[in-house]
Amino acid sequence: MTQASKWYARLRPGLPLAALLLLLACESTSIPGRPALSIREETAQFRTVPASRAWVAVPGALLVQERDLGGDLEQRIALPNATTLEGDNMIILRGRAPGGPILERLQLQSFADADGALPKPFGRVSDSALSTREDVLGTVVFAEERLGVDTVCVLAMRRMPPTARPVPARIEALDVMLRNCTRNGTEEALRPIGAASLGFAPPEAVAGTGAGRTLSPLAAPMP
């Protein structure tokens, strides 16, 4: 089993990506006639696609997989891991379909497995341990763990703002999560979820999934 595949198996598939922790949102509901998102996440299968189909440009990406959740789309991109720590580096992107449920606030539990544990080395982290930083695309919320002399791990989450990038047809918001451990400090660990990585995509990515369009202001969570 590959490094990326092992992390897919550990992650519970029925966990939604979400909006910024600092913004409140209402409970989500299913669209009439469409199965609940949790059911779709349990049954929808990932398929491997060419790296050119990735929605974001991630240098050194090892594997790109995507699935259709009956409206929402999801991609998982395996990242290199030069550390000796157990676990896989991964960026997860959830494309939200127009007219879908109201988006929940961001939660670390989006990373949790069936037992409620976060990817190693985080285990369980309280909201008080979270940090935030700003860039031209908005706010990144993240937890950080330092191990040994030079190893840094981050769990980071954000929602792409309107007009940030082209997205596949049928999608009006793009939520992003990252687990990344490196030997090069916090800045390097957060690089895949930063504006420089997420602001532009290979043209093949949009062409491969239909005509692109910019993110809607309606993608922001509503109180």
C-alpha positions as CSV (number, residue, x, y, z in Angstrom):
1,M,0.0,0.0,0.0
2,T,1.4,3.4,-0.9
3,Q,2.1,6.2,1.6
4,A,-0.8,8.2,0.2
5,S,-3.2,5.2,0.2
6,K,-2.5,4.5,3.9
7,W,-3.7,8.0,4.8
8,Y,-6.8,7.6,2.7
9,A,-7.6,4.5,4.7
10,R,-7.1,6.2,8.1
11,L,-9.2,9.3,7.3
12,R,-12.9,8.8,7.8
13,P,-14.5,9.6,4.5
14,G,-17.6,11.1,6.0
15,L,-16.1,14.4,7.2
16,P,-16.9,17.7,5.4
17,L,-14.5,20.4,4.7
18,A,-15.6,23.7,6.2
19,A,-15.4,27.5,6.5
20,L,-13.2,29.6,8.7
21,L,-13.2,28.9,12.4
22,L,-13.6,32.5,13.3
23,L,-16.9,32.8,11.4
24,L,-20.2,31.4,12.7
25,A,-22.5,29.4,10.5
26,C,-25.7,27.5,10.7
27,E,-26.3,23.7,10.6
28,S,-26.2,22.2,7.1
29,T,-29.1,20.4,5.5
30,S,-29.4,18.2,2.5
31,I,-30.8,19.4,-0.8
32,P,-34.3,17.8,-1.5
33,G,-33.9,14.7,-3.6
34,R,-30.1,14.4,-2.9
35,P,-28.7,11.9,-0.4
36,A,-27.2,13.4,2.7
37,L,-23.5,14.4,2.2
38,S,-22.4,11.9,4.9
39,I,-24.0,9.1,2.9
40,R,-22.4,10.3,-0.4
41,E,-19.0,10.5,1.3
42,E,-19.3,6.9,2.6
43,T,-20.1,5.5,-0.9
44,A,-18.3,7.7,-3.4
45,Q,-15.0,6.2,-4.6
46,F,-11.8,8.1,-5.5
47,R,-10.2,7.6,-8.9
48,T,-6.6,8.5,-9.8
49,V,-6.3,11.4,-12.3
50,P,-3.3,12.9,-14.1
51,A,-1.4,15.6,-12.1
52,S,-2.4,18.1,-14.8
53,R,-6.0,17.7,-13.5
54,A,-5.1,19.1,-10.1
55,W,-7.1,22.2,-9.2
56,V,-4.0,23.8,-7.5
57,A,-0.3,23.8,-8.5
58,V,1.5,21.7,-5.9
59,P,5.2,21.2,-6.7
60,G,6.3,17.6,-6.2
61,A,2.8,16.1,-5.9
62,L,3.0,12.4,-5.7
63,L,-0.6,11.4,-6.5
64,V,-3.9,13.2,-7.4
65,Q,-7.2,11.5,-6.8
66,E,-10.7,12.9,-7.1
67,R,-14.4,11.9,-6.6
68,D,-17.8,13.3,-7.4
69,L,-20.1,13.5,-4.3
70,G,-23.2,14.1,-6.3
71,G,-22.7,17.8,-6.5
72,D,-19.7,18.6,-4.4
73,L,-16.3,17.5,-5.9
74,E,-13.2,16.5,-3.9
75,Q,-9.6,16.1,-4.7
76,R,-6.8,14.7,-2.6
77,I,-3.2,15.4,-3.5
78,A,-0.4,13.5,-1.8
79,L,2.7,15.5,-1.0
80,P,6.3,14.5,-0.4
81,N,7.4,13.8,3.2
82,A,11.1,14.0,3.9
83,T,10.7,13.4,7.6
84,T,10.7,10.1,9.5
85,L,7.3,10.8,11.1
86,E,4.5,8.4,10.6
87,G,1.6,9.7,8.4
88,D,1.2,11.2,5.0
89,N,1.4,14.8,3.9
90,M,-1.8,15.6,2.0
91,I,-3.8,18.6,0.7
92,I,-7.6,18.1,0.4
93,L,-9.8,20.3,-1.7
94,R,-13.6,20.3,-1.5
95,G,-15.4,22.1,-4.3
96,R,-18.9,23.2,-3.1
97,A,-21.8,23.0,-5.5
98,P,-24.2,26.0,-5.9
99,G,-27.4,25.7,-4.0
100,G,-25.8,23.3,-1.5
101,P,-26.2,23.3,2.3
102,I,-25.1,26.2,4.4
103,L,-21.4,25.7,5.1
104,E,-20.3,24.8,8.6
105,R,-17.6,26.6,10.5
106,L,-14.1,25.3,10.3
107,Q,-13.3,22.5,12.7
108,L,-10.1,20.5,13.4
109,Q,-12.4,17.4,13.5
110,S,-12.5,17.6,9.7
111,F,-9.2,15.8,10.0
112,A,-10.3,13.2,12.6
113,D,-10.6,9.5,12.1
114,A,-13.5,7.3,13.3
115,D,-12.1,7.5,16.9
116,G,-11.9,11.3,16.9
117,A,-8.1,11.3,16.7
118,L,-6.3,13.8,14.4
119,P,-3.4,12.7,12.1
120,K,-0.2,12.1,13.9
121,P,1.5,13.8,15.6
122,F,-1.5,15.9,16.7
123,G,-3.8,13.4,18.4
124,R,-6.3,15.8,19.9
125,V,-5.9,19.6,19.7
126,S,-8.2,22.2,21.3
127,D,-9.3,25.3,19.5
128,S,-7.2,27.4,21.9
129,A,-4.1,25.9,20.3
130,L,-5.0,27.3,16.8
131,S,-3.1,30.1,15.2
132,T,-4.2,32.3,12.2
133,R,-2.3,34.2,9.5
134,E,-3.4,36.4,6.7
135,D,-2.4,36.6,3.0
136,V,-3.9,38.1,-0.1
137,L,-6.4,35.3,-0.3
138,G,-7.7,35.7,3.3
139,T,-7.2,33.8,6.5
140,V,-5.4,30.5,7.2
141,V,-6.2,28.7,10.4
142,F,-3.7,26.2,11.6
143,A,-2.3,24.0,14.4
144,E,1.5,23.5,14.7
145,E,3.7,20.8,16.3
146,R,7.4,21.0,16.6
147,L,9.3,17.7,17.1
148,G,13.0,17.3,17.6
149,V,15.5,19.9,16.3
150,D,14.1,20.7,12.9
151,T,10.7,19.0,12.2
152,V,7.5,21.0,12.0
153,C,4.0,19.7,11.3
154,V,0.9,21.7,10.5
155,L,-2.8,21.1,10.1
156,A,-4.1,24.1,8.2
157,M,-7.5,25.0,6.8
158,R,-9.0,27.8,4.7
159,R,-11.8,28.8,2.3
160,M,-10.9,30.3,-1.0
161,P,-12.4,33.8,-1.4
162,P,-14.4,35.0,-4.4
163,T,-12.4,35.5,-7.6
164,A,-9.3,33.8,-6.1
165,R,-8.9,31.3,-9.0
166,P,-10.8,29.5,-11.8
167,V,-12.7,26.5,-10.5
168,P,-14.4,23.6,-12.3
169,A,-17.9,24.0,-13.6
170,R,-20.7,23.5,-11.0
171,I,-18.5,24.8,-8.2
172,E,-18.9,28.1,-6.4
173,A,-16.6,27.7,-3.3
174,L,-13.3,25.8,-2.7
175,D,-12.4,24.6,0.8
176,V,-8.8,23.5,1.5
177,M,-7.2,21.4,4.2
178,L,-3.5,20.6,4.6
179,R,-1.5,18.1,6.7
180,N,2.2,18.7,6.2
181,C,5.4,17.8,8.1
182,T,8.7,19.3,6.9
183,R,12.3,19.9,8.1
184,N,12.3,23.5,6.9
185,G,10.2,25.4,9.3
186,T,6.6,26.7,9.6
187,E,6.7,28.8,6.4
188,E,7.7,25.9,4.3
189,A,5.1,23.6,6.0
190,L,2.3,26.1,5.2
191,R,3.5,26.8,1.6
192,P,1.0,24.4,-0.1
193,I,-1.9,26.3,1.4
194,G,-0.5,29.8,0.8
195,A,-1.6,32.3,-1.8
196,A,1.3,31.6,-4.1
197,S,0.3,27.9,-4.4
198,L,-3.5,28.3,-4.4
199,G,-3.9,31.5,-6.5
200,F,-3.2,29.9,-9.8
201,A,-3.7,26.4,-11.4
202,P,-2.5,24.6,-14.5
203,P,-4.8,25.4,-17.4
204,E,-5.4,21.7,-17.9
205,A,-7.1,21.4,-14.5
206,V,-10.0,23.7,-15.5
207,A,-10.1,22.4,-19.0
208,G,-10.3,18.8,-17.8
209,T,-13.4,19.4,-15.6
210,G,-15.4,21.8,-17.7
211,A,-15.5,25.6,-18.1
212,G,-14.1,27.4,-15.1
213,R,-15.5,30.4,-13.3
214,T,-14.6,32.5,-10.3
215,L,-15.8,31.8,-6.8
216,S,-19.1,33.4,-5.8
217,P,-19.4,35.8,-2.8
218,L,-22.2,33.5,-1.7
219,A,-19.5,31.0,-0.9
220,A,-18.9,32.7,2.5
221,P,-20.7,31.2,5.5
222,M,-23.9,32.9,6.5
223,P,-24.7,33.5,10.1
